[in-house]
Structures are given as C-alpha cells and as structure tokens.
Amino acid sequence: MPDLRQKILILYSRTPDLNSEIGSWAIYDGTGKERHTTGDSDTPPYASVFAAMQDGWRVIQFPQLFPAYPGMELSTSYLRFEYILEKMEEVDGG
C-alpha cells in the first residue's frame, strides 16, 4: 500500500466566486518535497480556486459568508474568502 501524505493549500480569493482572482495563499507540504510558503512570491500557485480544483486539489472548507452590518458594506477587514484545499500525494516509504 502506498504511503500517502497530505498537502494543504489555503487560498484567499477576492470574492466568494470559485473563479475569482487569488489575493493571498499559503502551502503546507506534508510530503517534504516542497518548502512551506506563505505567499512569498509575486504569483499565486493558481489563478483561482477552480483552477486548483482542475489540478486535483480538493476543497475541504468553504468560507462562511456573513451579511455586512448596515453601514459597513464598503469597509475593509480581514481576508474573508478563505478556501482550504488538500491533495494526497504518494511518498517513498523509507
């Protein structure tokens, strides 16, 4: 049986649309093949959540959508549209 390890991809999109542009990201690689990154490059690993899904990433958490409080519709705050994705990859059993 293959030894599988989990990779986690956290994508913050600009809107709740799965095709929305990515504003920030982080990758945590349990396989040890890649170093962990927290969006330290100019280009995100995928253009959208949907593009990551097409590459085999599985969405395991969608953002909770809350209505804006009256008068706060145009305020900025934390990154609201956080998607968490995972991919299982085989590693050498050694």
N, CA, C and O atoms as a CHARMM CRD file, in Angstrom:
* protein
*
  376
    1    1 MET  N      0.85000  -1.18500   0.00000 PROA 1      0.00000
    2    1 MET  CA     0.00000   0.00000   0.00000 PROA 1      0.00000
    3    1 MET  C      0.89100   1.24200   0.00000 PROA 1      0.00000
    4    1 MET  O      1.85100   1.31300   0.76800 PROA 1      0.00000
    5    2 PRO  N      0.58000   2.22600  -0.86100 PROA 2      0.00000
    6    2 PRO  CA     1.41700   3.42700  -0.93700 PROA 2      0.00000
    7    2 PRO  C      1.31300   4.27400   0.33100 PROA 2      0.00000
    8    2 PRO  O      0.27900   4.30700   0.99800 PROA 2      0.00000
    9    3 ASP  N      2.40700   4.95300   0.64000 PROA 3      0.00000
   10    3 ASP  CA     2.44300   5.86900   1.77500 PROA 3      0.00000
   11    3 ASP  C      2.00000   7.24400   1.27000 PROA 3      0.00000
   12    3 ASP  O      2.70600   7.87700   0.48400 PROA 3      0.00000
   13    4 LEU  N      0.83100   7.70300   1.72400 PROA 4      0.00000
   14    4 LEU  CA     0.27600   8.96800   1.26600 PROA 4      0.00000
   15    4 LEU  C      0.46500  10.05000   2.32000 PROA 4      0.00000
   16    4 LEU  O      0.34600   9.79100   3.51700 PROA 4      0.00000
   17    5 ARG  N      0.75600  11.24300   1.87300 PROA 5      0.00000
   18    5 ARG  CA     0.90400  12.39300   2.75900 PROA 5      0.00000
   19    5 ARG  C      0.03500  13.53000   2.24000 PROA 5      0.00000
   20    5 ARG  O     -0.19300  13.66500   1.03800 PROA 5      0.00000
   21    6 GLN  N     -0.43500  14.33200   3.16400 PROA 6      0.00000
   22    6 GLN  CA    -1.33700  15.42100   2.83200 PROA 6      0.00000
   23    6 GLN  C     -0.58300  16.71800   2.53900 PROA 6      0.00000
   24    6 GLN  O      0.37600  17.07100   3.22600 PROA 6      0.00000
   25    7 LYS  N     -1.04000  17.41000   1.51000 PROA 7      0.00000
   26    7 LYS  CA    -0.60800  18.76700   1.22100 PROA 7      0.00000
   27    7 LYS  C     -1.82700  19.65800   1.43100 PROA 7      0.00000
   28    7 LYS  O     -2.93700  19.29400   1.04100 PROA 7      0.00000
   29    8 ILE  N     -1.62900  20.81800   2.04100 PROA 8      0.00000
   30    8 ILE  CA    -2.70900  21.76700   2.28600 PROA 8      0.00000
   31    8 ILE  C     -2.40800  23.04600   1.50600 PROA 8      0.00000
   32    8 ILE  O     -1.28800  23.55600   1.52100 PROA 8      0.00000
   33    9 LEU  N     -3.42800  23.54500   0.83200 PROA 9      0.00000
   34    9 LEU  CA    -3.32500  24.79400   0.08400 PROA 9      0.00000
   35    9 LEU  C     -4.42500  25.71600   0.60000 PROA 9      0.00000
   36    9 LEU  O     -5.60400  25.36500   0.55900 PROA 9      0.00000
   37   10 ILE  N     -4.04700  26.87800   1.07900 PROA 10     0.00000
   38   10 ILE  CA    -5.01000  27.85900   1.56800 PROA 10     0.00000
   39   10 ILE  C     -5.00100  29.02200   0.58600 PROA 10     0.00000
   40   10 ILE  O     -3.97900  29.67800   0.38100 PROA 10     0.00000
   41   11 LEU  N     -6.16000  29.26100  -0.01300 PROA 11     0.00000
   42   11 LEU  CA    -6.29500  30.33300  -0.99500 PROA 11     0.00000
   43   11 LEU  C     -7.29400  31.36400  -0.49300 PROA 11     0.00000
   44   11 LEU  O     -8.39100  31.02100  -0.05100 PROA 11     0.00000
   45   12 TYR  N     -6.90500  32.61800  -0.56600 PROA 12     0.00000
   46   12 TYR  CA    -7.80100  33.72600  -0.23100 PROA 12     0.00000
   47   12 TYR  C     -8.17800  34.40100  -1.54500 PROA 12     0.00000
   48   12 TYR  O     -7.34000  35.02900  -2.19300 PROA 12     0.00000
   49   13 SER  N     -9.44100  34.26700  -1.92900 PROA 13     0.00000
   50   13 SER  CA    -9.87500  34.87700  -3.18300 PROA 13     0.00000
   51   13 SER  C    -10.46200  36.26200  -2.92500 PROA 13     0.00000
   52   13 SER  O    -10.83600  36.59300  -1.80000 PROA 13     0.00000
   53   14 ARG  N    -10.53500  37.04700  -3.96200 PROA 14     0.00000
   54   14 ARG  CA   -11.01600  38.42700  -3.82600 PROA 14     0.00000
   55   14 ARG  C    -12.53400  38.49900  -3.64400 PROA 14     0.00000
   56   14 ARG  O    -13.04700  39.46500  -3.07800 PROA 14     0.00000
   57   15 THR  N    -13.25200  37.47600  -4.12400 PROA 15     0.00000
   58   15 THR  CA   -14.70300  37.38100  -3.93700 PROA 15     0.00000
   59   15 THR  C    -15.02100  35.91800  -3.62600 PROA 15     0.00000
   60   15 THR  O    -14.12600  35.07900  -3.72200 PROA 15     0.00000
   61   16 PRO  N    -16.25400  35.58100  -3.25900 PROA 16     0.00000
   62   16 PRO  CA   -16.57200  34.18500  -2.97600 PROA 16     0.00000
   63   16 PRO  C    -16.67000  33.29300  -4.21500 PROA 16     0.00000
   64   16 PRO  O    -16.81400  32.07800  -4.07700 PROA 16     0.00000
   65   17 ASP  N    -16.59600  33.85400  -5.39700 PROA 17     0.00000
   66   17 ASP  CA   -16.67700  33.09800  -6.64900 PROA 17     0.00000
   67   17 ASP  C    -15.44600  32.19400  -6.78800 PROA 17     0.00000
   68   17 ASP  O    -14.31900  32.65800  -6.61300 PROA 17     0.00000
   69   18 LEU  N    -15.64900  30.92200  -7.09800 PROA 18     0.00000
   70   18 LEU  CA   -14.53200  29.98400  -7.25300 PROA 18     0.00000
   71   18 LEU  C    -13.57900  30.38000  -8.38800 PROA 18     0.00000
   72   18 LEU  O    -12.43200  29.93400  -8.41200 PROA 18     0.00000
   73   19 ASN  N    -14.03800  31.20300  -9.31800 PROA 19     0.00000
   74   19 ASN  CA   -13.20000  31.67900 -10.41500 PROA 19     0.00000
   75   19 ASN  C    -12.54900  33.02500 -10.11700 PROA 19     0.00000
   76   19 ASN  O    -11.86800  33.58400 -10.97700 PROA 19     0.00000
   77   20 SER  N    -12.74700  33.54500  -8.92300 PROA 20     0.00000
   78   20 SER  CA   -12.20700  34.85000  -8.54900 PROA 20     0.00000
   79   20 SER  C    -10.68400  34.81000  -8.44300 PROA 20     0.00000
   80   20 SER  O    -10.09400  33.77000  -8.14900 PROA 20     0.00000
   81   21 GLU  N    -10.06400  35.95500  -8.68500 PROA 21     0.00000
   82   21 GLU  CA    -8.61500  36.10100  -8.58400 PROA 21     0.00000
   83   21 GLU  C     -8.13700  35.83900  -7.15600 PROA 21     0.00000
   84   21 GLU  O     -8.81700  36.18900  -6.19100 PROA 21     0.00000
   85   22 ILE  N     -6.97300  35.22500  -7.03300 PROA 22     0.00000
   86   22 ILE  CA    -6.38100  34.92500  -5.73400 PROA 22     0.00000
   87   22 ILE  C     -5.59600  36.13200  -5.24400 PROA 22     0.00000
   88   22 ILE  O     -4.79400  36.70200  -5.98400 PROA 22     0.00000
   89   23 GLY  N     -5.83200  36.52100  -3.98900 PROA 23     0.00000
   90   23 GLY  CA    -5.13500  37.66200  -3.40500 PROA 23     0.00000
   91   23 GLY  C     -3.99600  37.26000  -2.48900 PROA 23     0.00000
   92   23 GLY  O     -3.01500  37.99000  -2.35100 PROA 23     0.00000
   93   24 SER  N     -4.12400  36.09100  -1.85700 PROA 24     0.00000
   94   24 SER  CA    -3.10000  35.62200  -0.92700 PROA 24     0.00000
   95   24 SER  C     -3.20400  34.10700  -0.83400 PROA 24     0.00000
   96   24 SER  O     -4.23600  33.52900  -1.17700 PROA 24     0.00000
   97   25 TRP  N     -2.12400  33.45600  -0.36300 PROA 25     0.00000
   98   25 TRP  CA    -2.12000  31.99900  -0.30600 PROA 25     0.00000
   99   25 TRP  C     -1.04400  31.49900   0.63600 PROA 25     0.00000
  100   25 TRP  O     -0.13600  32.23300   1.02700 PROA 25     0.00000
  101   26 ALA  N     -1.17100  30.22600   0.99000 PROA 26     0.00000
  102   26 ALA  CA    -0.14600  29.52500   1.76400 PROA 26     0.00000
  103   26 ALA  C     -0.20300  28.05200   1.37300 PROA 26     0.00000
  104   26 ALA  O     -1.27900  27.52300   1.09200 PROA 26     0.00000
  105   27 ILE  N      0.93500  27.39900   1.35400 PROA 27     0.00000
  106   27 ILE  CA     1.02300  25.96300   1.04400 PROA 27     0.00000
  107   27 ILE  C      1.79900  25.28400   2.16300 PROA 27     0.00000
  108   27 ILE  O      2.83900  25.77400   2.60100 PROA 27     0.00000
  109   28 TYR  N      1.27900  24.15000   2.61800 PROA 28     0.00000
  110   28 TYR  CA     1.96100  23.33500   3.63000 PROA 28     0.00000
  111   28 TYR  C      2.05900  21.93000   3.06600 PROA 28     0.00000
  112   28 TYR  O      1.04000  21.28200   2.82200 PROA 28     0.00000
  113   29 ASP  N      3.27500  21.45700   2.85900 PROA 29     0.00000
  114   29 ASP  CA     3.53000  20.20400   2.16000 PROA 29     0.00000
  115   29 ASP  C      3.98500  19.12100   3.12700 PROA 29     0.00000
  116   29 ASP  O      5.13400  19.11500   3.57000 PROA 29     0.00000
  117   30 GLY  N      3.08100  18.20900   3.44900 PROA 30     0.00000
  118   30 GLY  CA     3.40100  17.10100   4.33300 PROA 30     0.00000
  119   30 GLY  C      4.28400  16.04000   3.69600 PROA 30     0.00000
  120   30 GLY  O      4.76000  15.14100   4.38900 PROA 30     0.00000
  121   31 THR  N      4.51400  16.12800   2.37700 PROA 31     0.00000
  122   31 THR  CA     5.37600  15.14900   1.71700 PROA 31     0.00000
  123   31 THR  C      6.84900  15.48700   1.91800 PROA 31     0.00000
  124   31 THR  O      7.71400  14.62200   1.78200 PROA 31     0.00000
  125   32 GLY  N      7.13100  16.74800   2.24200 PROA 32     0.00000
  126   32 GLY  CA     8.51400  17.17800   2.39200 PROA 32     0.00000
  127   32 GLY  C      9.19700  17.47900   1.07500 PROA 32     0.00000
  128   32 GLY  O     10.38900  17.78600   1.06000 PROA 32     0.00000
  129   33 LYS  N      8.46900  17.39900  -0.03900 PROA 33     0.00000
  130   33 LYS  CA     9.06000  17.64800  -1.35500 PROA 33     0.00000
  131   33 LYS  C      9.26000  19.12900  -1.63700 PROA 33     0.00000
  132   33 LYS  O     10.19100  19.50800  -2.34700 PROA 33     0.00000
  133   34 GLU  N      8.38100  19.97400  -1.07800 PROA 34     0.00000
  134   34 GLU  CA     8.46600  21.41600  -1.29700 PROA 34     0.00000
  135   34 GLU  C      8.62300  22.10900   0.04000 PROA 34     0.00000
  136   34 GLU  O      8.20100  21.59100   1.07400 PROA 34     0.00000
  137   35 ARG  N      9.22900  23.27700   0.01500 PROA 35     0.00000
  138   35 ARG  CA     9.30400  24.02300   1.26000 PROA 35     0.00000
  139   35 ARG  C      7.96700  24.73000   1.46700 PROA 35     0.00000
  140   35 ARG  O      7.24600  25.01600   0.51100 PROA 35     0.00000
  141   36 HSD  N      7.65800  24.99900   2.70000 PROA 36     0.00000
  142   36 HSD  CA     6.41100  25.68300   3.02400 PROA 36     0.00000
  143   36 HSD  C      6.50300  27.12300   2.56200 PROA 36     0.00000
  144   36 HSD  O      7.56200  27.74300   2.65700 PROA 36     0.00000
  145   37 THR  N      5.41800  27.64700   2.07100 PROA 37     0.00000
  146   37 THR  CA     5.41200  29.02100   1.60800 PROA 37     0.00000
  147   37 THR  C      4.14900  29.72500   2.09400 PROA 37     0.00000
  148   37 THR  O      3.10200  29.10000   2.26600 PROA 37     0.00000
  149   38 THR  N      4.26100  30.99500   2.30600 PROA 38     0.00000
  150   38 THR  CA     3.11500  31.78500   2.75200 PROA 38     0.00000
  151   38 THR  C      2.86800  32.93200   1.78900 PROA 38     0.00000
  152   38 THR  O      2.73000  34.08300   2.20400 PROA 38     0.00000
  153   39 GLY  N      2.81300  32.62600   0.53500 PROA 39     0.00000
  154   39 GLY  CA     2.55700  33.65600  -0.46200 PROA 39     0.00000
  155   39 GLY  C      3.72300  34.59800  -0.64000 PROA 39     0.00000
  156   39 GLY  O      3.53500  35.79800  -0.83900 PROA 39     0.00000
  157   40 ASP  N      4.94600  34.05200  -0.56900 PROA 40     0.00000
  158   40 ASP  CA     6.13300  34.90000  -0.63300 PROA 40     0.00000
  159   40 ASP  C      6.65400  35.11800  -2.05000 PROA 40     0.00000
  160   40 ASP  O      7.80000  35.52900  -2.23600 PROA 40     0.00000
  161   41 SER  N      5.82700  34.84700  -3.03800 PROA 41     0.00000
  162   41 SER  CA     6.20600  35.13700  -4.41800 PROA 41     0.00000
  163   41 SER  C      5.16700  36.08100  -5.01500 PROA 41     0.00000
  164   41 SER  O      4.10100  36.29500  -4.43700 PROA 41     0.00000
  165   42 ASP  N      5.48700  36.63300  -6.16400 PROA 42     0.00000
  166   42 ASP  CA     4.58100  37.58900  -6.80300 PROA 42     0.00000
  167   42 ASP  C      3.37900  36.92400  -7.46200 PROA 42     0.00000
  168   42 ASP  O      2.35400  37.56700  -7.68500 PROA 42     0.00000
  169   43 THR  N      3.50300  35.65100  -7.76900 PROA 43     0.00000
  170   43 THR  CA     2.44900  34.95300  -8.49500 PROA 43     0.00000
  171   43 THR  C      1.89500  33.81300  -7.65400 PROA 43     0.00000
  172   43 THR  O      2.65600  32.96800  -7.18400 PROA 43     0.00000
  173   44 PRO  N      0.56800  33.77700  -7.45700 PROA 44     0.00000
  174   44 PRO  CA    -0.01500  32.65700  -6.70400 PROA 44     0.00000
  175   44 PRO  C      0.14800  31.35000  -7.46800 PROA 44     0.00000
  176   44 PRO  O      0.33700  31.36600  -8.68400 PROA 44     0.00000
  177   45 PRO  N      0.07900  30.22500  -6.77400 PROA 45     0.00000
  178   45 PRO  CA     0.25300  28.93800  -7.45100 PROA 45     0.00000
  179   45 PRO  C     -0.86200  28.63400  -8.44900 PROA 45     0.00000
  180   45 PRO  O     -0.66000  27.84600  -9.37300 PROA 45     0.00000
  181   46 TYR  N     -2.03200  29.24400  -8.27800 PROA 46     0.00000
  182   46 TYR  CA    -3.16300  29.06900  -9.18100 PROA 46     0.00000
  183   46 TYR  C     -3.86700  30.40500  -9.35800 PROA 46     0.00000
  184   46 TYR  O     -3.84100  31.24600  -8.45900 PROA 46     0.00000
  185   47 ALA  N     -4.48800  30.60200 -10.49900 PROA 47     0.00000
  186   47 ALA  CA    -5.20100  31.84600 -10.77400 PROA 47     0.00000
  187   47 ALA  C     -6.50800  31.94600  -9.99700 PROA 47     0.00000
  188   47 ALA  O     -7.00400  33.04400  -9.74700 PROA 47     0.00000
  189   48 SER  N     -7.07000  30.78400  -9.61200 PROA 48     0.00000
  190   48 SER  CA    -8.34400  30.75900  -8.90600 PROA 48     0.00000
  191   48 SER  C     -8.47400  29.45000  -8.14600 PROA 48     0.00000
  192   48 SER  O     -7.68200  28.52900  -8.34400 PROA 48     0.00000
  193   49 VAL  N     -9.46200  29.36800  -7.28600 PROA 49     0.00000
  194   49 VAL  CA    -9.76400  28.11700  -6.58200 PROA 49     0.00000
  195   49 VAL  C    -10.15900  27.05500  -7.60700 PROA 49     0.00000
  196   49 VAL  O     -9.75300  25.89800  -7.49800 PROA 49     0.00000
  197   50 PHE  N    -10.93900  27.44500  -8.58500 PROA 50     0.00000
  198   50 PHE  CA   -11.37900  26.49300  -9.60400 PROA 50     0.00000
  199   50 PHE  C    -10.19500  25.91100 -10.37800 PROA 50     0.00000
  200   50 PHE  O    -10.18500  24.72000 -10.69200 PROA 50     0.00000
  201   51 ALA  N     -9.20100  26.74200 -10.68500 PROA 51     0.00000
  202   51 ALA  CA    -8.00200  26.25000 -11.38200 PROA 51     0.00000
  203   51 ALA  C     -7.27000  25.21800 -10.53100 PROA 51     0.00000
  204   51 ALA  O     -6.76200  24.22900 -11.06100 PROA 51     0.00000
  205   52 ALA  N     -7.20900  25.43500  -9.21400 PROA 52     0.00000
  206   52 ALA  CA    -6.58100  24.45000  -8.32300 PROA 52     0.00000
  207   52 ALA  C     -7.37800  23.14900  -8.32100 PROA 52     0.00000
  208   52 ALA  O     -6.79700  22.06400  -8.31100 PROA 52     0.00000
  209   53 MET  N     -8.69700  23.25500  -8.32900 PROA 53     0.00000
  210   53 MET  CA    -9.54600  22.05600  -8.37200 PROA 53     0.00000
  211   53 MET  C     -9.28800  21.26800  -9.65300 PROA 53     0.00000
  212   53 MET  O     -9.26800  20.03700  -9.63000 PROA 53     0.00000
  213   54 GLN  N     -9.09300  21.96200 -10.75800 PROA 54     0.00000
  214   54 GLN  CA    -8.83200  21.28700 -12.02800 PROA 54     0.00000
  215   54 GLN  C     -7.48400  20.56800 -12.01500 PROA 54     0.00000
  216   54 GLN  O     -7.26000  19.65800 -12.81300 PROA 54     0.00000
  217   55 ASP  N     -6.59000  20.96900 -11.11700 PROA 55     0.00000
  218   55 ASP  CA    -5.28200  20.33700 -10.98700 PROA 55     0.00000
  219   55 ASP  C     -5.28000  19.23600  -9.92700 PROA 55     0.00000
  220   55 ASP  O     -4.22100  18.71200  -9.58200 PROA 55     0.00000
  221   56 GLY  N     -6.45600  18.88300  -9.40800 PROA 56     0.00000
  222   56 GLY  CA    -6.54700  17.76200  -8.48300 PROA 56     0.00000
  223   56 GLY  C     -6.69000  18.12400  -7.01800 PROA 56     0.00000
  224   56 GLY  O     -6.80900  17.22800  -6.18200 PROA 56     0.00000
  225   57 TRP  N     -6.68200  19.41100  -6.67400 PROA 57     0.00000
  226   57 TRP  CA    -6.87800  19.81800  -5.28700 PROA 57     0.00000
  227   57 TRP  C     -8.34800  19.67800  -4.93100 PROA 57     0.00000
  228   57 TRP  O     -9.22100  20.00800  -5.73400 PROA 57     0.00000
  229   58 ARG  N     -8.62400  19.19000  -3.72800 PROA 58     0.00000
  230   58 ARG  CA    -9.99600  19.02100  -3.25800 PROA 58     0.00000
  231   58 ARG  C    -10.30800  20.09000  -2.22000 PROA 58     0.00000
  232   58 ARG  O     -9.55500  20.27600  -1.26400 PROA 58     0.00000
  233   59 VAL  N    -11.42500  20.79300  -2.41100 PROA 59     0.00000
  234   59 VAL  CA   -11.84600  21.81300  -1.45000 PROA 59     0.00000
  235   59 VAL  C    -12.38300  21.10600  -0.21100 PROA 59     0.00000
  236   59 VAL  O    -13.30000  20.29100  -0.30800 PROA 59     0.00000
  237   60 ILE  N    -11.81600  21.41600   0.95400 PROA 60     0.00000
  238   60 ILE  CA   -12.30000  20.80900   2.19400 PROA 60     0.00000
  239   60 ILE  C    -12.95800  21.83500   3.10800 PROA 60     0.00000
  240   60 ILE  O    -13.57800  21.47000   4.10700 PROA 60     0.00000
  241   61 GLN  N    -12.82700  23.12600   2.77100 PROA 61     0.00000
  242   61 GLN  CA   -13.53000  24.15300   3.54100 PROA 61     0.00000
  243   61 GLN  C    -13.83400  25.34000   2.65200 PROA 61     0.00000
  244   61 GLN  O    -12.96100  25.85900   1.95600 PROA 61     0.00000
  245   62 PHE  N    -15.10100  25.76500   2.68800 PROA 62     0.00000
  246   62 PHE  CA   -15.54400  26.97600   2.01500 PROA 62     0.00000
  247   62 PHE  C    -15.63000  28.09400   3.04300 PROA 62     0.00000
  248   62 PHE  O    -15.81300  27.82100   4.23000 PROA 62     0.00000
  249   63 PRO  N    -15.50200  29.34200   2.61900 PROA 63     0.00000
  250   63 PRO  CA   -15.64700  30.43700   3.57600 PROA 63     0.00000
  251   63 PRO  C    -17.09900  30.57700   4.01300 PROA 63     0.00000
  252   63 PRO  O    -18.01800  30.31900   3.23500 PROA 63     0.00000
  253   64 GLN  N    -17.29900  30.98500   5.25900 PROA 64     0.00000
  254   64 GLN  CA   -18.63600  31.31400   5.71400 PROA 64     0.00000
  255   64 GLN  C    -18.94500  32.72000   5.24500 PROA 64     0.00000
  256   64 GLN  O    -18.14100  33.63700   5.41400 PROA 64     0.00000
  257   65 LEU  N    -20.10900  32.88000   4.66000 PROA 65     0.00000
  258   65 LEU  CA   -20.49000  34.19400   4.16200 PROA 65     0.00000
  259   65 LEU  C    -21.45600  34.83600   5.14300 PROA 65     0.00000
  260   65 LEU  O    -22.51100  34.28400   5.45300 PROA 65     0.00000
  261   66 PHE  N    -21.08400  35.99100   5.61600 PROA 66     0.00000
  262   66 PHE  CA   -21.90100  36.73700   6.56300 PROA 66     0.00000
  263   66 PHE  C    -22.37400  38.01800   5.89700 PROA 66     0.00000
  264   66 PHE  O    -21.60700  38.64800   5.16900 PROA 66     0.00000
  265   67 PRO  N    -23.60700  38.41600   6.12500 PROA 67     0.00000
  266   67 PRO  CA   -24.05200  39.69400   5.56600 PROA 67     0.00000
  267   67 PRO  C    -23.32000  40.84700   6.25100 PROA 67     0.00000
  268   67 PRO  O    -22.96400  40.76000   7.42600 PROA 67     0.00000
  269   68 ALA  N    -23.10500  41.91400   5.51000 PROA 68     0.00000
  270   68 ALA  CA   -22.45100  43.09400   6.07800 PROA 68     0.00000
  271   68 ALA  C    -23.40000  43.78700   7.04900 PROA 68     0.00000
  272   68 ALA  O    -24.60800  43.84700   6.81800 PROA 68     0.00000
  273   69 TYR  N    -22.84700  44.30200   8.12100 PROA 69     0.00000
  274   69 TYR  CA   -23.65000  45.10300   9.04200 PROA 69     0.00000
  275   69 TYR  C    -24.04500  46.38900   8.33500 PROA 69     0.00000
  276   69 TYR  O    -23.26500  46.90600   7.53600 PROA 69     0.00000
  277   70 PRO  N    -25.22400  46.91600   8.59900 PROA 70     0.00000
  278   70 PRO  CA   -25.63500  48.16300   7.95400 PROA 70     0.00000
  279   70 PRO  C    -24.59200  49.26100   8.15400 PROA 70     0.00000
  280   70 PRO  O    -24.12800  49.51400   9.26500 PROA 70     0.00000
  281   71 GLY  N    -24.24400  49.89900   7.04800 PROA 71     0.00000
  282   71 GLY  CA   -23.25000  50.96800   7.08400 PROA 71     0.00000
  283   71 GLY  C    -21.82200  50.49200   6.92600 PROA 71     0.00000
  284   71 GLY  O    -20.91900  51.32200   6.82000 PROA 71     0.00000
  285   72 MET  N    -21.57700  49.17700   6.90600 PROA 72     0.00000
  286   72 MET  CA   -20.21700  48.63300   6.82000 PROA 72     0.00000
  287   72 MET  C    -19.95400  47.93100   5.47800 PROA 72     0.00000
  288   72 MET  O    -18.94800  47.23700   5.33000 PROA 72     0.00000
  289   73 GLU  N    -20.83600  48.10800   4.52500 PROA 73     0.00000
  290   73 GLU  CA   -20.74100  47.38300   3.26300 PROA 73     0.00000
  291   73 GLU  C    -19.43400  47.62900   2.50600 PROA 73     0.00000
  292   73 GLU  O    -18.97000  46.74200   1.78900 PROA 73     0.00000
  293   74 LEU  N    -18.84000  48.79300   2.64800 PROA 74     0.00000
  294   74 LEU  CA   -17.63200  49.13500   1.89100 PROA 74     0.00000
  295   74 LEU  C    -16.37300  49.14600   2.74600 PROA 74     0.00000
  296   74 LEU  O    -15.31500  49.56300   2.27500 PROA 74     0.00000
  297   75 SER  N    -16.46400  48.70000   3.98000 PROA 75     0.00000
  298   75 SER  CA   -15.30200  48.65700   4.85800 PROA 75     0.00000
  299   75 SER  C    -14.40200  47.47900   4.51300 PROA 75     0.00000
  300   75 SER  O    -14.87200  46.43100   4.07100 PROA 75     0.00000
  301   76 THR  N    -13.09900  47.66600   4.72200 PROA 76     0.00000
  302   76 THR  CA   -12.17700  46.55600   4.53100 PROA 76     0.00000
  303   76 THR  C    -11.83100  45.95300   5.88500 PROA 76     0.00000
  304   76 THR  O    -11.90100  46.61900   6.91800 PROA 76     0.00000
  305   77 SER  N    -11.46000  44.69300   5.85900 PROA 77     0.00000
  306   77 SER  CA   -11.17000  43.98900   7.10200 PROA 77     0.00000
  307   77 SER  C    -10.25400  42.82300   6.77200 PROA 77     0.00000
  308   77 SER  O     -9.43400  42.92100   5.86000 PROA 77     0.00000
  309   78 TYR  N    -10.38200  41.72300   7.49900 PROA 78     0.00000
  310   78 TYR  CA    -9.58800  40.52500   7.25600 PROA 78     0.00000
  311   78 TYR  C     -9.96400  39.89800   5.91600 PROA 78     0.00000
  312   78 TYR  O    -10.96500  40.27400   5.30700 PROA 78     0.00000
  313   79 LEU  N     -9.17300  38.95900   5.47200 PROA 79     0.00000
  314   79 LEU  CA    -9.42900  38.26800   4.20300 PROA 79     0.00000
  315   79 LEU  C    -10.58300  37.28100   4.41600 PROA 79     0.00000
  316   79 LEU  O    -10.41600  36.24200   5.05400 PROA 79     0.00000
  317   80 ARG  N    -11.72900  37.61900   3.88300 PROA 80     0.00000
  318   80 ARG  CA   -12.94100  36.86300   4.20200 PROA 80     0.00000
  319   80 ARG  C    -13.11900  35.58100   3.41400 PROA 80     0.00000
  320   80 ARG  O    -13.74900  34.64900   3.91300 PROA 80     0.00000
  321   81 PHE  N    -12.59800  35.49700   2.22100 PROA 81     0.00000
  322   81 PHE  CA   -12.92800  34.38500   1.34400 PROA 81     0.00000
  323   81 PHE  C    -11.80300  33.35200   1.32400 PROA 81     0.00000
  324   81 PHE  O    -11.09300  33.20100   0.33000 PROA 81     0.00000
  325   82 GLU  N    -11.65800  32.64700   2.44000 PROA 82     0.00000
  326   82 GLU  CA   -10.59900  31.65200   2.61600 PROA 82     0.00000
  327   82 GLU  C    -11.12100  30.26800   2.22000 PROA 82     0.00000
  328   82 GLU  O    -12.11600  29.78400   2.76000 PROA 82     0.00000
  329   83 TYR  N    -10.43400  29.65200   1.27400 PROA 83     0.00000
  330   83 TYR  CA   -10.72800  28.28200   0.85600 PROA 83     0.00000
  331   83 TYR  C     -9.55300  27.40800   1.27700 PROA 83     0.00000
  332   83 TYR  O     -8.39500  27.77400   1.07400 PROA 83     0.00000
  333   84 ILE  N     -9.84900  26.26900   1.85700 PROA 84     0.00000
  334   84 ILE  CA    -8.80900  25.31700   2.22600 PROA 84     0.00000
  335   84 ILE  C     -8.96100  24.10300   1.32500 PROA 84     0.00000
  336   84 ILE  O    -10.04500  23.53000   1.21200 PROA 84     0.00000
  337   85 LEU  N     -7.86000  23.71600   0.68300 PROA 85     0.00000
  338   85 LEU  CA    -7.85700  22.59300  -0.23800 PROA 85     0.00000
  339   85 LEU  C     -6.80200  21.59000   0.20100 PROA 85     0.00000
  340   85 LEU  O     -5.84200  21.93500   0.89000 PROA 85     0.00000
  341   86 GLU  N     -6.99600  20.34700  -0.20900 PROA 86     0.00000
  342   86 GLU  CA    -5.99400  19.32300   0.09500 PROA 86     0.00000
  343   86 GLU  C     -5.73500  18.46900  -1.12400 PROA 86     0.00000
  344   86 GLU  O     -6.55900  18.35500  -2.03100 PROA 86     0.00000
  345   87 LYS  N     -4.55200  17.87200  -1.10700 PROA 87     0.00000
  346   87 LYS  CA    -4.16700  16.90300  -2.12900 PROA 87     0.00000
  347   87 LYS  C     -3.35200  15.83800  -1.41500 PROA 87     0.00000
  348   87 LYS  O     -2.47600  16.16100  -0.61200 PROA 87     0.00000
  349   88 MET  N     -3.62700  14.58800  -1.69600 PROA 88     0.00000
  350   88 MET  CA    -2.85300  13.48900  -1.12800 PROA 88     0.00000
  351   88 MET  C     -1.84200  13.03800  -2.18400 PROA 88     0.00000
  352   88 MET  O     -2.20000  12.77600  -3.33300 PROA 88     0.00000
  353   89 GLU  N     -0.57500  12.95300  -1.77400 PROA 89     0.00000
  354   89 GLU  CA     0.47800  12.53500  -2.69900 PROA 89     0.00000
  355   89 GLU  C      1.27400  11.38800  -2.11500 PROA 89     0.00000
  356   89 GLU  O      1.49400  11.30800  -0.90600 PROA 89     0.00000
  357   90 GLU  N      1.69400  10.51800  -2.98600 PROA 90     0.00000
  358   90 GLU  CA     2.47400   9.35700  -2.58000 PROA 90     0.00000
  359   90 GLU  C      3.91100   9.77900  -2.30800 PROA 90     0.00000
  360   90 GLU  O      4.47300  10.59900  -3.03400 PROA 90     0.00000
  361   91 VAL  N      4.49600   9.22200  -1.27000 PROA 91     0.00000
  362   91 VAL  CA     5.89700   9.45800  -0.93100 PROA 91     0.00000
  363   91 VAL  C      6.60900   8.11600  -0.82800 PROA 91     0.00000
  364   91 VAL  O      5.97100   7.07300  -0.67900 PROA 91     0.00000
  365   92 ASP  N      7.93600   8.15000  -0.90900 PROA 92     0.00000
  366   92 ASP  CA     8.71800   6.92700  -0.73500 PROA 92     0.00000
  367   92 ASP  C      8.51600   6.40800   0.68100 PROA 92     0.00000
  368   92 ASP  O      8.49700   7.19400   1.62900 PROA 92     0.00000
  369   93 GLY  N      8.36700   5.12500   0.83500 PROA 93     0.00000
  370   93 GLY  CA     8.09500   4.52100   2.13400 PROA 93     0.00000
  371   93 GLY  C      9.24800   4.51800   3.11000 PROA 93     0.00000
  372   93 GLY  O      9.06500   4.08700   4.24800 PROA 93     0.00000
  373   94 GLY  N     10.43200   4.97800   2.72600 PROA 94     0.00000
  374   94 GLY  CA    11.60800   4.91600   3.56800 PROA 94     0.00000
  375   94 GLY  C     11.64200   5.90700   4.60900 PROA 94     0.00000
  376   94 GLY  O     12.59400   5.95200   5.38800 PROA 94     0.00000
